[in-house]
Amino acid sequence: MIQFNGTPQLETERLLLRKFTMDDVFDAFNHWLSDERVSDQRISPSSC
């Protein structure tokens, strides 16, 4: 079984991607998962 421990913080000289938090869930859904082009390609638990 895959165990998800969260997202890492990624940092380069020009970019900082902070760790994904529960505060980001609403925005992630509205801007990413609600897009049919993305959601059609995701892996659903029923297909595993």
C-alpha positions, -999 to 999 in steps of 0.1 A, spaced: 0 0 0 12 35 -8 16 57 22 14 94 15 33 117 39 24 150 24 42 172 -1 78 183 3 89 219 2 109 225 -30 133 254 -32 156 267 -59 174 299 -63 144 315 -81 114 295 -68 99 283 -35 71 258 -35 58 254 0 43 223 15 6 217 5 -17 222 35 -53 216 43 -58 253 38 -50 248 1 -77 221 -5 -105 245 -15 -83 264 -40 -68 232 -54 -102 218 -61 -115 250 -77 -85 257 -98 -73 222 -107 -95 192 -98 -127 208 -111 -111 211 -146 -124 181 -166 -92 179 -185 -74 171 -152 -101 151 -134 -106 127 -164 -70 117 -161 -68 111 -123 -67 77 -107 -98 70 -87 -98 46 -57 -123 23 -75 -98 17 -103 -69 6 -80 
